[in-house]
Amino acid sequence: MKVTIIGQGYVGLTISVFAAEHYHVIGFDLNSSVVANLNKGISHIEGVVSSDIKYAIQADKYKATNVGADITGSEIVVIAVPTPLDANRKPDLTYIDSARKVIAENLTGPALIINESTSFPGTIRNYIKPAIEKYSKVKFEHLYAISPERVDPGREDFNQKNTPRLYAGLTPEATARTRDFYSTFCDNLVEVTSPEVAEAAKLFENTFRQVNIALVNELAQISHALGIDVRETLDAAGTKPYGFMKFSPSAGVGGHCIPVDPSYLADVAEKAGIEATFIKRANEVNLAMPTYIAGRVEKDNGGSLKGKKVLVVGVAYKPNVADTRETPAELLIDALRDLGAIVTWNDPVVGSWHGAESFALAGADIAVVVTKHDVVKSEDILKSAPYVFDTTGKVKGAVQL
Ligand SMILES: NC(=O)c1ccc[n+]([C@@H]2O[C@H](COP(=O)([O-])OP(=O)(O)OC[C@H]3O[C@@H](n4cnc5c(N)ncnc54)[C@H](O)[C@@H]3O)[C@@H](O)[C@H]2O)c1
């Protein structure tokens, strides 16, 4: 069976490698250098090893392409393209738009079309299906389903096989075919009664995290003002065996999901006449953390950062991955520069970012740790500057958030 996965990024490539154990997989991506590297068996995604891609290519089970006609004949098409926010922090569905078009223009028979991209409830029913029907020259009775992705890049204990996967089709047949597809490489499938439930659950999972991270970031500020150790407070609260879940303070939220998905929920809520006050406030609190941190650093350093060399340590949005999307490090660098600091950054996992290379972990007046990768040693961070501010709680001996 021929299966096309549209988008060969964190989600799409991960799925492709698992699916290639059972199907002939076409990895369709608009980025020609990603396609060229994948066809050489080179992975650009943490958690997907190059040898698995090479193996699938050699077994004639995987091919990457940016040619729409290559998806012709697919019986299943999975959409795994970015769903970011636009400049006004509203849902940007332009990648879904182009995926819909490529499907409509190139499928020559009925297929099961599954969306794994995160989006608001109603996306498959009201946004993807009607457009595919509109753009198709020949009308087919395609099946449509949702199965939101829950991959956590860099994580080893949970993967495609053992992470429970939600799914639902627009029809019972779509639901059954979706179950058959995923059951070949996922052991834990959870059927829900409508695609909208699956879409809403995915958004709520990340909204829950965004809101709780904002709450704990607010507690960090309150604790500092009161002279209380926030991490000890959280450890103490965490001894309660029920009714409490521990979240940790940080420079904010990053990545493709937590800073983005709640705004999809807020947007759809607004359209339904509900003001998502919690979601909006959580977003504001997290987005303001870099400014708060820059202010603390300034205060601790004689009330001025003018001309001071500040090194931001770790610009990836989380440890041990190279992903800088929506990283709070970016807002922190801006906030420090606004206060007159000369800012550089160090991140050996990211390497190069915004056209600049990772700077030496040494010789700064001030270091501010945003993300601590395992390969970056605390002793080296502490030696990099006479004053080190740590937002991660991992660099013992540094000034803590
Ligand atoms: N990264 C995660 O941890 C994660 C987890 C769960 C859900 N998601 C969701 O999954 C979706 C994909 O995220 P990702 O992290 O894999 O993104 P990504 O940026 O890593 O990869 C997306 C890929 O899609 C390609 N692309 C964009 N438009 C295309 C099109 N029209 N046709 C073909 N290829 C196209 C891009 O070139 C890119 O290679 C998003 O909706 C995201 O919110 C991501």
The ligand as a Gaussian input file, in Angstrom:
#p B3LYP/6-31G(d) Opt

LIG

0 1
 N        7.267000      19.120000      16.691000
 C        6.489000      18.606000      17.613000
 O        6.960000      18.245000      18.682000
 C        4.995000      18.433000      17.395000
 C        4.295000      17.632000      18.290000
 C        2.946000      17.450000      18.104000
 C        2.300000      18.091000      17.045000
 N        3.010000      18.885000      16.195000
 C        2.279000      19.502000      15.086000
 O        2.578000      18.808000      13.893000
 C        2.599000      19.700000      12.779000
 C        3.950000      19.639000      12.086000
 O        4.937000      20.091000      12.989000
 P        6.476000      19.737000      12.811000
 O        7.112000      20.025000      14.120000
 O        6.649000      18.406000      12.207000
 O        6.915000      20.855000      11.752000
 P        8.323000      20.977000      10.990000
 O        8.533000      22.415000      10.731000
 O        9.380000      20.209000      11.740000
 O        8.111000      20.222000       9.628000
 C        7.170000      20.574000       8.711000
 C        7.684000      20.227000       7.334000
 O        6.616000      20.473000       6.444000
 C        7.136000      21.031000       5.263000
 N        6.021000      21.681000       4.577000
 C        5.414000      22.837000       4.861000
 N        4.358000      23.027000       4.039000
 C        4.310000      21.947000       3.236000
 C        3.447000      21.543000       2.218000
 N        2.394000      22.261000       1.869000
 N        3.707000      20.397000       1.590000
 C        4.748000      19.648000       1.972000
 N        5.593000      19.957000       2.949000
 C        5.369000      21.102000       3.579000
 C        8.257000      21.916000       5.720000
 O        9.194000      22.120000       4.673000
 C        8.845000      21.088000       6.861000
 O        9.896000      20.245000       6.435000
 C        2.251000      21.072000      13.351000
 O        0.877000      21.268000      13.263000
 C        2.653000      20.937000      14.813000
 O        1.936000      21.827000      15.641000
 C        4.351000      19.052000      16.331000

